[in-house]
Amino acid sequence: MHKRKGKRWLPAAALGGVVAAGAFAFLPAIAQAGNEDDAKEPTAQADFTAAAAEFKVPVSVLQGVAHEESGWQQHTGYSNTGGWGLMNLTDVTPKMVADGAAGATGHSGLTSLADHPELHTLQAAAKLTGVPADQLQHNQKDNIRGGAALLASYQKQLTGSTSADPSQWTAAIAKYSRMSDRKAATSYVHDVFATIASGGKQSASAAAGTKAAKAVKAPAAAVSMRAVPSAKPVTGQLSKLRLKDTASPQAECPQSMNCQFVAADPSNGQVSDRPANGIKINQIIIHTTEGSYDEAIKTFQTPGGASAQYVMRSSDGAVTQMVADKDVAFGDGNYDSNLHSVQIEHEGFSAHGADWYTTAAYQQTADLVKYLAARYDIPLDRQHILGHDNVPGPSDSTLSGMHWDPADGWDWTRFMQLLGAPFDLGTHGVGPVGSAVTITPGFSENKQTYTVCPADDPSGSVTTCTPVTQPSSALFVRSAPSDDAPLILDPVVHPDAGAKGGTDSVSDWSTTVQAGQQFVVAGQQGDWTAIWYDGQKGWIHNPGGSNTSPTPGARIIKPAGTSAAPVYGTAYPDASEYPSGLSPSTQAPLTAKNYSIPVGQAYVAAQPPAGSADFFPTGGKVVTGAKKYYTVQFNHRYILVNSGDVTETRMVRH
């Protein structure tokens, strides 16, 4: 669920943590505060006090809501629910939807996905305060004033007047949550009142960019909140809101699993009828929450963020289903992938996956995946059982920022064995140039060293960029057959003119291949094997073929003509195939540097090509296209290739 480049933050209602893609970030615990009257009032506290007085909102209510929304963290940019500042004032734009968990770049329904009032509280605050939206986004004082104005307007709308009693603000607090589900809104209210009752105190962190600030995700606002132990929510007020008692259908899990259903917010997905409506489910995507199980569930209940069909608890493999399999979850940043996938989130941290992914989680996930694969006829191979880090960007602008969870700390060798579909049968080696190999380095004994930085690690385990050696499912890909050769350079991920290669950062997906992925041999020199990778020749350390297995019978594709074959991030029908009244989604090849299959190169497609499709939730209309697209292992991620642009050959089995 890792966030994209730019490290957008998530509201405290979501643990400060998605979407999924972006990552959760644990908020620093606030010290309990008493009722000392002589506490020095820091700048942020003065802003809270002034705004509370101006709009006649109890300061404890204003601060409690701010803590639930942002953890009192001074973030730059907007959250993954489209919110700004300490009060998380939302203004979700079509571009945010395009770049976010929905991954709807080029999709005709892009504008409608952002057209929900709860996603635009910033604009409402601007009208109430008369302050320009840009100023509300970036000025702390005005941002807090905007939040206070919203709370006061909700209070007057729901009860007729403001009140000095925090308890009488229960309905207004629930409305501020933007949640439509009664259980989710009630949980939000209880969390706010828990903060009001206990109070809290937080010192300002060092200014961003200073040495002291490197250990934190964002500078903290200086706040001193007096405890109001008598404040209790008046839950009867919630009847003033049109909250939904979302029916909890039977969770779609094997009978043996501890599985419940808790609905995600409707804005974080689409109601569909897969596969009965013709939209085939053909992928399962593995994610990491970058935070706790409970807070991932809260995130998916918050409007404007992400969702997944399932959330898996690390300790015991318990599962909460949040989106029905028939419906579309906005989980991986590529709408075409979302349209055909079931998404499974795992509690844990990608930077330390080998420590977080438990035996219970592996076993229960395997049971769930086997159940889903049998139900929807999903191939059990590494182009259909995927990590979020294997999903491509839908457009040139999204390629570099795609999420990198669960990363190389997920043991793909073990997991595919649990599925009954092992790819490492113990026969290692390398075939001739032009043949296919499967990456089979194992896991426990395949130790790799990555650089882990605080920005990659919301667990807070590292406070400065640190080399960490850990078991890995991956091998590094180099530009030449030498240990000291630069790592292969993906110019989309590393566009700097002076870049000589990629990095060993734990979040740099562009420099590794993973266990179970298949590539075509491009050369051999000593202990090194060359493969076609990312539109270029890359080298993996492979002494005696110990890290690969020959793959007879592999489906190998090459350009059909005398020019490079284009590649795609999506597979929508052609514009001419859409009936009148339905706006076509954009189906265009990727044009970023290296994103094509040059003449002379070859890549592996695990399965025959599949048809193109698009979905319109209004009316439940499905459009299918005549063209078929291969899913091809291009680099660390798959890519889609029009079958008409390539030829297919099968390696002979001996």
C-alpha positions as CSV (number, residue, x, y, z in Angstrom):
1,M,0.0,0.0,0.0
2,H,3.0,2.2,-0.3
3,K,2.7,5.8,-1.0
4,R,4.0,7.1,-4.3
5,K,7.0,9.3,-4.8
6,G,6.5,12.6,-3.0
7,K,5.6,10.6,0.1
8,R,2.0,11.9,0.6
9,W,0.7,11.4,4.1
10,L,-2.5,9.8,5.4
11,P,-4.8,11.1,8.0
12,A,-4.7,9.9,11.6
13,A,-8.1,8.3,11.0
14,A,-6.2,6.1,8.7
15,L,-3.3,5.8,11.2
16,G,-1.6,8.6,9.5
17,G,-0.9,6.0,7.1
18,V,-2.5,4.7,1.9
19,V,-3.8,4.8,-1.5
20,A,-2.0,1.8,-1.7
21,A,0.1,3.1,-2.3
22,G,0.5,4.1,-1.2
23,A,2.1,4.1,3.1
24,F,0.9,4.2,6.6
25,A,3.0,6.1,9.1
26,F,2.7,5.5,12.8
27,L,2.0,8.8,14.6
28,P,4.1,9.6,17.7
29,A,2.3,8.8,20.9
30,I,1.2,12.0,22.6
31,A,2.0,12.4,26.3
32,Q,-1.1,12.5,28.6
33,A,-1.7,16.0,29.8
34,G,-3.4,17.1,33.0
35,N,-5.2,20.4,33.6
36,E,-2.2,22.6,34.4
37,D,-3.2,26.2,33.8
38,D,0.4,27.5,33.6
39,A,1.4,25.5,30.5
40,K,3.1,27.7,27.9
41,E,0.9,28.0,24.8
42,P,3.0,27.3,21.7
43,T,2.2,28.7,18.2
44,A,0.0,25.9,17.0
45,Q,-1.8,25.9,20.3
46,A,-2.4,29.6,19.9
47,D,-3.9,29.0,16.5
48,F,-6.2,26.4,17.9
49,T,-7.3,28.6,20.7
50,A,-8.0,31.6,18.4
51,A,-9.9,29.6,15.9
52,A,-12.0,27.9,18.6
53,A,-12.9,31.3,20.0
54,E,-13.7,32.8,16.6
55,F,-16.1,30.0,15.6
56,K,-17.3,29.1,19.1
57,V,-16.0,25.5,19.0
58,P,-14.7,24.0,22.2
59,V,-10.9,24.0,21.8
60,S,-10.8,20.3,23.0
61,V,-13.2,19.3,20.1
62,L,-11.1,21.2,17.5
63,Q,-7.8,19.7,18.8
64,G,-9.3,16.2,19.2
65,V,-10.6,16.2,15.6
66,A,-7.2,17.5,14.3
67,H,-5.4,14.7,16.1
68,E,-7.7,12.1,14.6
69,E,-7.2,13.6,11.1
70,S,-3.4,14.4,11.1
71,G,-1.9,13.3,14.4
72,W,-0.9,17.0,14.8
73,Q,1.8,16.5,12.1
74,Q,2.8,19.3,9.8
75,H,2.8,17.6,6.5
76,T,3.7,19.1,3.1
77,G,1.4,18.3,0.2
78,Y,-1.9,16.4,0.4
79,S,-2.9,13.2,2.1
80,N,-3.9,10.1,0.2
81,T,-7.5,11.0,1.0
82,G,-6.9,14.3,-0.7
83,G,-6.6,16.4,2.5
84,W,-4.5,19.3,3.4
85,G,-3.0,20.6,6.7
86,L,-3.6,19.7,10.4
87,M,-7.4,19.7,9.7
88,N,-7.1,17.4,6.6
89,L,-9.3,19.7,4.5
90,T,-10.1,17.6,1.4
91,D,-10.1,18.5,-2.2
92,V,-9.8,15.4,-4.3
93,T,-9.1,16.3,-8.0
94,P,-9.4,14.0,-11.0
95,K,-5.6,14.1,-11.2
96,M,-5.4,12.7,-7.7
97,V,-7.7,10.0,-8.6
98,A,-5.7,9.3,-11.7
99,D,-2.5,9.0,-9.7
100,G,-4.0,7.3,-6.7
101,A,-5.3,3.9,-5.8
102,A,-8.0,4.0,-8.5
103,G,-5.3,4.4,-11.1
104,A,-7.8,5.8,-13.5
105,T,-5.5,7.7,-15.9
106,G,-7.1,7.7,-19.3
107,H,-10.4,6.2,-17.9
108,S,-13.5,7.9,-19.1
109,G,-15.1,7.9,-15.6
110,L,-12.2,9.8,-14.1
111,T,-14.2,13.0,-13.3
112,S,-17.1,11.2,-11.7
113,L,-14.8,9.3,-9.3
114,A,-13.9,12.7,-7.7
115,D,-17.4,14.0,-7.7
116,H,-18.4,13.4,-4.1
117,P,-19.1,16.3,-1.6
118,E,-17.2,14.6,1.2
119,L,-14.0,14.8,-1.0
120,H,-14.2,18.6,-1.2
121,T,-14.4,20.0,2.4
122,L,-11.6,22.5,1.5
123,Q,-13.9,24.3,-0.9
124,A,-16.7,24.4,1.7
125,A,-14.2,25.8,4.3
126,A,-13.2,28.5,1.7
127,K,-16.8,29.6,1.4
128,L,-17.3,29.7,5.1
129,T,-14.2,31.7,5.9
130,G,-13.7,33.8,2.8
131,V,-10.1,32.6,2.7
132,P,-8.8,31.3,-0.7
133,A,-8.4,27.6,-1.0
134,D,-4.6,27.9,-1.6
135,Q,-4.2,29.7,1.7
136,L,-6.2,27.1,3.6
137,Q,-4.0,24.5,2.1
138,H,-0.6,26.0,3.1
139,N,-1.2,28.4,6.0
140,Q,-1.5,26.6,9.4
141,K,-3.5,29.3,11.1
142,D,-6.1,29.5,8.3
143,N,-6.2,25.7,7.9
144,I,-7.2,25.4,11.5
145,R,-9.7,28.2,11.1
146,G,-11.2,26.3,8.1
147,G,-11.6,23.2,10.2
148,A,-13.3,25.2,13.0
149,A,-15.6,26.8,10.5
150,L,-16.7,23.5,9.1
151,L,-17.3,22.0,12.6
152,A,-19.3,25.1,13.6
153,S,-21.4,24.9,10.4
154,Y,-22.1,21.2,11.0
155,Q,-23.0,21.8,14.6
156,K,-25.5,24.6,13.7
157,Q,-27.0,22.5,10.9
158,L,-27.5,19.5,13.1
159,T,-28.4,21.0,16.5
160,G,-29.3,24.6,15.8
161,S,-26.5,26.3,17.8
162,T,-23.0,25.9,19.1
163,S,-22.3,24.7,22.7
164,A,-19.5,25.0,25.2
165,D,-20.0,21.3,26.1
166,P,-17.8,19.0,24.0
167,S,-20.3,16.1,24.3
168,Q,-22.9,18.1,22.4
169,W,-20.7,18.1,19.4
170,T,-21.0,14.4,18.8
171,A,-22.9,14.6,15.6
172,A,-20.7,17.4,14.2
173,I,-17.6,15.3,14.9
174,A,-19.1,12.3,13.1
175,K,-20.0,14.5,10.1
176,Y,-16.4,15.8,10.0
177,S,-15.2,12.2,9.6
178,R,-16.9,12.1,6.2
179,M,-17.7,8.4,6.9
180,S,-21.1,7.1,5.7
181,D,-21.1,3.8,7.6
182,R,-22.6,4.0,11.2
183,K,-20.0,1.7,12.7
184,A,-17.1,3.5,11.1
185,A,-18.4,7.0,12.1
186,T,-19.1,5.8,15.7
187,S,-15.5,4.4,15.9
188,Y,-14.2,7.8,14.7
189,V,-16.2,9.6,17.3
190,H,-15.1,7.4,20.2
191,D,-11.4,7.9,19.1
192,V,-11.8,11.7,19.2
193,F,-13.5,11.6,22.6
194,A,-10.8,9.3,23.9
195,T,-8.2,12.0,23.0
196,I,-10.4,14.8,24.5
197,A,-10.8,12.8,27.7
198,S,-7.0,12.1,28.1
199,G,-5.6,15.3,26.7
200,G,-2.1,15.4,25.3
201,K,1.0,17.4,24.8
202,Q,3.4,17.4,21.9
203,S,6.5,19.5,21.4
204,A,7.4,20.9,18.0
205,S,10.0,18.8,16.1
206,A,13.0,20.3,14.5
207,A,12.4,22.3,11.3
208,A,12.3,20.1,8.2
209,G,15.7,19.5,6.7
210,T,17.6,19.7,10.0
211,K,19.6,16.8,11.3
212,A,17.1,16.3,14.2
213,A,14.2,16.1,11.7
214,K,15.6,13.3,9.6
215,A,14.2,10.7,12.0
216,V,10.6,11.8,11.7
217,K,8.1,11.7,8.8
218,A,7.0,15.3,9.2
219,P,7.6,18.1,11.7
220,A,5.2,18.0,14.6
221,A,3.0,20.9,15.6
222,A,3.5,22.2,19.2
223,V,0.2,21.5,21.0
224,S,-0.8,21.3,24.6
225,M,-4.3,19.9,25.0
226,R,-6.0,20.0,28.4
227,A,-7.8,16.8,29.4
228,V,-11.6,16.9,29.7
229,P,-12.4,13.6,31.5
230,S,-16.1,14.4,31.7
231,A,-16.5,14.5,27.9
232,K,-18.5,11.6,26.6
233,P,-20.1,11.2,23.2
234,V,-23.9,11.5,23.0
235,T,-24.4,8.7,20.5
236,G,-28.1,9.5,20.2
237,Q,-27.1,12.5,18.2
238,L,-25.9,10.2,15.4
239,S,-29.5,9.7,14.4
240,K,-29.4,13.3,13.0
241,L,-27.0,12.0,10.3
242,R,-28.0,9.7,7.4
243,L,-25.5,7.0,8.3
244,K,-25.9,3.7,6.8
245,D,-26.1,0.4,8.7
246,T,-24.1,-1.4,6.0
247,A,-25.3,-4.9,5.8
248,S,-22.5,-7.4,6.4
249,P,-22.7,-10.2,3.9
250,Q,-21.1,-13.5,4.5
251,A,-17.4,-13.2,4.0
252,E,-16.1,-15.0,0.9
253,C,-13.5,-17.2,2.5
254,P,-12.8,-20.9,3.0
255,Q,-14.8,-22.4,5.8
256,S,-11.7,-23.0,7.9
257,M,-10.7,-19.3,8.0
258,N,-11.4,-16.8,10.7
259,C,-13.1,-14.3,8.4
260,Q,-15.5,-11.4,8.9
261,F,-17.0,-8.7,6.6
262,V,-16.6,-5.0,7.3
263,A,-17.6,-2.8,4.4
264,A,-15.1,-0.2,2.9
265,D,-16.4,3.2,2.1
266,P,-18.4,3.1,-1.2
267,S,-16.3,5.9,-2.7
268,N,-13.2,3.7,-2.5
269,G,-14.4,1.2,-5.2
270,Q,-17.2,0.4,-7.6
271,V,-20.2,-1.9,-7.4
272,S,-19.9,-4.5,-10.2
273,D,-20.9,-8.1,-10.9
274,R,-17.7,-9.8,-11.8
275,P,-17.3,-12.3,-13.4
276,A,-21.0,-12.8,-14.3
277,N,-21.0,-9.5,-16.2
278,G,-18.1,-10.5,-18.4
279,I,-15.3,-8.9,-16.5
280,K,-12.9,-11.7,-15.8
281,I,-11.1,-11.9,-12.5
282,N,-7.6,-13.1,-13.4
283,Q,-5.1,-11.6,-10.9
284,I,-4.6,-11.6,-7.2
285,I,-2.5,-8.8,-5.8
286,I,-0.5,-9.1,-2.5
287,H,0.0,-5.8,-0.5
288,T,1.5,-4.6,2.8
289,T,-0.5,-2.2,5.0
290,E,2.6,-0.3,6.3
291,G,0.8,-0.2,9.6
292,S,-1.6,-2.1,11.9
293,Y,-4.4,-4.4,10.9
294,D,-7.0,-2.2,12.7
295,E,-5.9,1.0,11.2
296,A,-5.8,-0.4,7.7
297,I,-9.5,-1.3,8.2
298,K,-10.1,2.3,9.3
299,T,-8.3,3.7,6.2
300,F,-10.5,1.7,3.9
301,Q,-13.6,3.0,5.7
302,T,-12.5,6.6,5.1
303,P,-13.8,8.3,1.9
304,G,-11.4,9.2,-0.9
305,G,-8.7,6.7,-0.2
306,A,-8.1,3.1,-1.2
307,S,-9.6,-0.3,-0.5
308,A,-8.9,-4.0,-0.8
309,Q,-11.1,-7.1,-0.9
310,Y,-9.2,-8.6,2.1
311,V,-7.0,-7.5,5.0
312,M,-4.9,-10.1,6.7
313,R,-3.7,-9.9,10.4
314,S,-0.1,-10.8,10.9
315,S,-0.4,-12.6,14.3
316,D,-2.9,-15.2,13.5
317,G,-4.0,-14.8,9.9
318,A,-7.4,-13.6,10.7
319,V,-9.1,-11.8,7.8
320,T,-11.5,-8.9,7.3
321,Q,-13.1,-8.8,3.9
322,M,-14.1,-5.2,3.0
323,V,-15.1,-5.4,-0.7
324,A,-17.1,-8.2,-2.2
325,D,-15.2,-10.2,-4.8
326,K,-17.8,-9.2,-7.4
327,D,-17.0,-5.5,-6.9
328,V,-13.9,-3.5,-7.9
329,A,-11.6,-2.3,-5.1
330,F,-9.3,0.6,-5.7
331,G,-6.1,-1.0,-4.5
332,D,-3.1,-0.9,-6.8
333,G,-3.0,2.3,-8.7
334,N,-3.9,0.9,-12.1
335,Y,-7.7,0.8,-12.9
336,D,-7.3,-1.9,-15.5
337,S,-5.6,-4.1,-12.9
338,N,-8.1,-3.2,-10.2
339,L,-10.9,-4.2,-12.7
340,H,-9.5,-7.7,-13.0
341,S,-8.0,-8.3,-9.6
342,V,-8.7,-9.4,-6.0
343,Q,-6.6,-7.4,-3.6
344,I,-5.2,-8.8,-0.3
345,E,-3.5,-6.4,2.2
346,H,-1.1,-7.9,4.8
347,E,-0.3,-6.3,8.2
348,G,3.3,-5.4,8.3
349,F,6.1,-3.2,6.9
350,S,7.7,-3.9,3.5
351,A,11.1,-2.7,4.6
352,H,11.3,-5.4,7.1
353,G,9.1,-8.0,5.4
354,A,11.1,-11.0,6.4
355,D,10.4,-10.2,10.0
356,W,6.7,-9.3,9.6
357,Y,5.3,-11.9,7.2
358,T,4.4,-14.7,9.7
359,T,3.8,-18.4,9.1
360,A,0.1,-17.8,9.9
361,A,-0.1,-15.1,7.3
362,Y,1.6,-17.2,4.7
363,Q,-0.6,-20.3,5.4
364,Q,-3.9,-18.4,5.6
365,T,-3.1,-16.3,2.6
366,A,-2.3,-19.5,0.6
367,D,-5.6,-21.0,1.7
368,L,-7.5,-17.9,0.6
369,V,-5.6,-17.6,-2.7
370,K,-6.2,-21.3,-3.5
371,Y,-9.9,-20.7,-2.8
372,L,-10.1,-17.6,-5.0
373,A,-8.0,-19.1,-7.8
374,A,-10.3,-22.2,-8.0
375,R,-13.4,-20.1,-7.8
376,Y,-12.4,-17.7,-10.6
377,D,-10.1,-19.9,-12.6
378,I,-7.0,-17.7,-11.9
379,P,-3.7,-19.2,-13.2
380,L,-1.3,-20.0,-10.3
381,D,1.8,-18.4,-11.8
382,R,3.8,-15.2,-11.1
383,Q,2.1,-13.2,-13.8
384,H,-1.3,-13.7,-12.1
385,I,-0.3,-14.1,-8.4
386,L,1.5,-10.8,-8.0
387,G,2.8,-8.2,-5.5
388,H,1.7,-4.6,-5.7
389,D,5.3,-4.0,-6.8
390,N,4.7,-6.1,-9.9
391,V,1.8,-4.0,-11.2
392,P,2.7,-1.4,-14.0
393,G,1.7,2.2,-14.1
394,P,-1.2,2.8,-16.4
395,S,0.5,5.7,-18.1
396,D,3.9,7.3,-18.6
397,S,3.4,9.7,-15.8
398,T,2.6,7.0,-13.3
399,L,5.3,4.4,-14.1
400,S,8.0,5.6,-11.7
401,G,5.7,6.2,-8.7
402,M,4.0,2.9,-8.5
403,H,4.1,1.2,-5.1
404,W,6.8,-1.2,-4.0
405,D,5.0,-3.4,-1.4
406,P,5.3,-6.2,-0.4
407,A,8.9,-5.9,-1.7
408,D,11.5,-8.5,-1.8
409,G,11.0,-9.7,1.8
410,W,7.9,-11.7,0.7
411,D,9.0,-15.3,0.3
412,W,7.6,-16.1,-3.1
413,T,9.3,-19.5,-3.2
414,R,7.6,-20.6,0.0
415,F,4.3,-19.0,-0.9
416,M,3.9,-20.7,-4.4
417,Q,4.8,-24.0,-2.8
418,L,2.0,-23.5,-0.3
419,L,-0.3,-22.9,-3.3
420,G,0.7,-26.2,-4.8
421,A,2.3,-24.4,-7.7
422,P,6.1,-24.5,-7.0
423,F,8.4,-23.0,-9.6
424,D,11.6,-24.2,-7.9
425,L,11.7,-28.0,-8.2
426,G,15.4,-28.1,-7.4
427,T,16.7,-28.3,-11.0
428,H,18.9,-25.3,-11.5
429,G,20.9,-24.1,-14.4
430,V,20.9,-22.0,-17.6
431,G,19.9,-22.9,-21.1
432,P,21.2,-21.4,-24.3
433,V,20.8,-17.8,-25.5
434,G,17.1,-17.4,-26.5
435,S,15.8,-19.9,-24.0
436,A,13.8,-19.0,-20.9
437,V,14.8,-19.2,-17.3
438,T,12.8,-18.9,-14.1
439,I,14.4,-16.8,-11.3
440,T,15.0,-19.4,-8.4
441,P,17.4,-18.0,-5.8
442,G,15.4,-19.3,-2.8
443,F,14.9,-17.0,0.2
444,S,16.4,-17.8,3.5
445,E,19.9,-18.4,2.2
446,N,19.6,-15.6,-0.4
447,K,20.8,-12.7,1.7
448,Q,20.8,-9.3,0.0
449,T,21.8,-5.9,1.4
450,Y,19.5,-3.0,0.9
451,T,19.6,0.6,2.0
452,V,16.7,1.4,4.2
453,C,15.9,5.1,4.9
454,P,13.3,6.6,7.3
455,A,11.1,7.5,4.4
456,D,10.9,3.8,3.5
457,D,10.2,2.6,7.0
458,P,7.0,3.9,8.8
459,S,7.7,1.5,11.6
460,G,10.4,3.9,12.8
461,S,13.0,1.2,13.2
462,V,15.6,3.2,11.3
463,T,16.4,6.9,12.0
464,T,19.0,7.4,9.2
465,C,19.7,5.6,5.9
466,T,21.1,2.3,7.0
467,P,22.4,-0.8,5.1
468,V,20.3,-3.8,6.1
469,T,21.1,-7.4,5.1
470,Q,18.1,-9.7,5.1
471,P,16.6,-12.8,3.4
472,S,15.3,-11.9,-0.1
473,S,13.3,-13.2,-3.0
474,A,15.3,-11.0,-5.4
475,L,18.5,-10.7,-7.3
476,F,20.1,-7.4,-8.3
477,V,20.3,-6.7,-12.0
478,R,23.6,-5.0,-13.1
479,S,24.6,-3.2,-16.3
480,A,27.6,-5.5,-16.9
481,P,28.8,-8.9,-15.6
482,S,30.7,-7.6,-12.6
483,D,30.0,-7.1,-8.9
484,D,31.2,-3.5,-9.2
485,A,29.2,-2.6,-12.3
486,P,26.4,-0.1,-11.8
487,L,22.9,-1.5,-11.1
488,I,20.8,-1.4,-14.2
489,L,19.4,2.1,-15.0
490,D,15.7,2.6,-15.6
491,P,15.6,6.2,-16.9
492,V,12.0,6.6,-15.9
493,V,12.7,5.8,-12.3
494,H,16.0,7.7,-12.3
495,P,15.6,10.5,-14.8
496,D,18.6,12.6,-13.7
497,A,21.0,13.2,-16.6
498,G,23.9,12.2,-14.4
499,A,22.5,8.9,-13.2
500,K,24.8,6.0,-14.0
501,G,22.6,3.3,-12.6
502,G,19.8,2.4,-10.2
503,T,20.2,2.1,-6.4
504,D,20.2,-0.6,-3.7
505,S,17.4,1.2,-1.9
506,V,14.8,-1.2,-0.5
507,S,12.2,0.8,-2.3
508,D,14.0,0.8,-5.7
509,W,12.0,-1.9,-7.5
510,S,13.7,-1.1,-10.9
511,T,16.9,-2.9,-10.1
512,T,15.8,-6.4,-9.1
513,V,14.2,-9.5,-10.4
514,Q,12.1,-11.7,-8.1
515,A,11.7,-15.4,-7.6
516,G,9.2,-17.0,-10.0
517,Q,9.6,-14.4,-12.7
518,Q,10.7,-15.6,-16.1
519,F,13.1,-14.0,-18.6
520,V,14.8,-14.8,-21.8
521,V,18.6,-15.5,-21.7
522,A,20.6,-12.9,-23.6
523,G,24.1,-14.0,-22.8
524,Q,26.5,-15.8,-20.4
525,Q,29.9,-14.7,-19.1
526,G,31.6,-16.5,-16.3
527,D,29.3,-16.5,-13.2
528,W,26.9,-14.0,-14.8
529,T,23.8,-14.5,-16.9
530,A,22.4,-11.8,-19.1
531,I,18.6,-11.5,-19.6
532,W,16.4,-9.2,-21.6
533,Y,15.1,-6.8,-19.0
534,D,13.4,-3.3,-19.2
535,G,14.2,-3.0,-22.9
536,Q,17.9,-3.6,-22.4
537,K,20.4,-6.3,-21.4
538,G,20.8,-6.8,-17.7
539,W,23.1,-9.1,-15.8
540,I,22.4,-11.3,-12.7
541,H,25.0,-13.1,-10.6
542,N,24.3,-16.8,-11.3
543,P,27.3,-19.0,-10.6
544,G,26.8,-22.4,-12.1
545,G,23.2,-21.5,-12.8
546,S,22.5,-21.7,-9.0
547,N,19.9,-18.8,-9.1
548,T,17.9,-19.9,-12.2
549,S,16.0,-22.9,-13.6
550,P,15.6,-23.7,-17.3
551,T,12.0,-23.3,-18.3
552,P,11.2,-25.5,-21.3
553,G,7.8,-24.9,-22.8
554,A,7.9,-21.2,-22.0
555,R,5.9,-18.9,-24.3
556,I,8.4,-16.4,-25.8
557,I,7.3,-13.3,-27.7
558,K,9.3,-11.1,-30.1
559,P,8.4,-8.1,-32.3
560,A,6.5,-9.2,-35.4
561,G,8.0,-6.7,-37.7
562,T,11.1,-4.6,-38.3
563,S,10.3,-2.1,-35.5
564,A,9.9,-2.3,-31.8
565,A,6.7,-3.6,-30.4
566,P,4.8,-1.1,-28.3
567,V,3.8,-1.9,-24.7
568,Y,0.8,-0.9,-22.6
569,G,-0.1,-0.3,-19.0
570,T,-3.8,-1.0,-19.7
571,A,-5.9,-3.1,-22.0
572,Y,-9.1,-1.1,-22.9
573,P,-11.1,-1.6,-26.1
574,D,-10.4,0.6,-29.1
575,A,-12.5,3.9,-29.1
576,S,-14.5,2.6,-32.1
577,E,-15.7,-0.4,-30.1
578,Y,-17.6,1.7,-27.5
579,P,-21.3,2.1,-28.2
580,S,-22.9,5.5,-28.6
581,G,-23.4,7.3,-25.3
582,L,-20.3,5.7,-23.6
583,S,-17.1,7.8,-23.5
584,P,-14.1,5.7,-24.5
585,S,-11.2,5.3,-22.1
586,T,-7.8,6.0,-23.6
587,Q,-5.9,3.0,-24.8
588,A,-2.4,4.2,-25.9
589,P,1.1,2.7,-25.8
590,L,3.6,3.8,-23.2
591,T,6.2,6.1,-24.8
592,A,8.6,6.5,-21.9
593,K,12.2,5.7,-22.6
594,N,13.0,2.0,-22.8
595,Y,9.3,1.1,-22.7
596,S,9.0,-1.0,-25.9
597,I,10.2,-4.4,-27.0
598,P,13.1,-3.7,-29.4
599,V,13.8,-5.9,-32.4
600,G,16.3,-8.6,-31.3
601,Q,14.9,-8.8,-27.8
602,A,12.5,-11.4,-26.4
603,Y,10.3,-11.7,-23.3
604,V,8.1,-14.3,-21.6
605,A,4.3,-14.5,-21.4
606,A,3.1,-17.1,-19.0
607,Q,-0.4,-17.4,-20.5
608,P,-2.2,-16.9,-23.9
609,P,-3.3,-13.4,-24.6
610,A,-6.6,-12.2,-23.1
611,G,-9.3,-9.8,-24.4
612,S,-9.7,-6.2,-23.5
613,A,-12.6,-4.8,-21.4
614,D,-13.9,-1.6,-19.8
615,F,-16.6,-1.1,-17.2
616,F,-19.2,1.7,-16.5
617,P,-20.7,1.4,-13.0
618,T,-23.7,3.6,-14.0
619,G,-26.0,1.0,-15.5
620,G,-23.3,-1.7,-15.0
621,K,-22.3,-1.6,-18.7
622,V,-19.3,-3.7,-19.9
623,V,-17.5,-3.0,-23.2
624,T,-15.2,-5.7,-24.6
625,G,-12.7,-5.3,-27.4
626,A,-11.5,-7.6,-30.2
627,K,-7.8,-7.1,-29.6
628,K,-6.0,-9.5,-27.2
629,Y,-3.1,-8.6,-25.0
630,Y,-0.3,-10.7,-23.5
631,T,0.8,-10.2,-19.9
632,V,4.6,-10.1,-20.3
633,Q,7.4,-10.0,-17.7
634,F,9.1,-6.8,-18.8
635,N,11.2,-5.8,-15.8
636,H,10.3,-6.1,-12.1
637,R,6.8,-5.4,-13.3
638,Y,4.6,-7.0,-16.0
639,I,3.5,-5.1,-19.0
640,L,0.8,-5.7,-21.6
641,V,1.5,-6.3,-25.3
642,N,-1.0,-6.4,-28.2
643,S,-0.8,-9.9,-29.7
644,G,-1.0,-8.5,-33.2
645,D,2.4,-6.7,-32.6
646,V,4.4,-9.8,-31.7
647,T,5.0,-13.4,-32.6
648,E,4.9,-16.3,-30.2
649,T,7.2,-19.3,-30.0
650,R,7.2,-22.1,-27.5
651,M,10.5,-23.6,-26.2
652,V,10.8,-27.3,-26.9
653,R,10.4,-29.5,-23.8
654,H,13.0,-32.3,-23.7
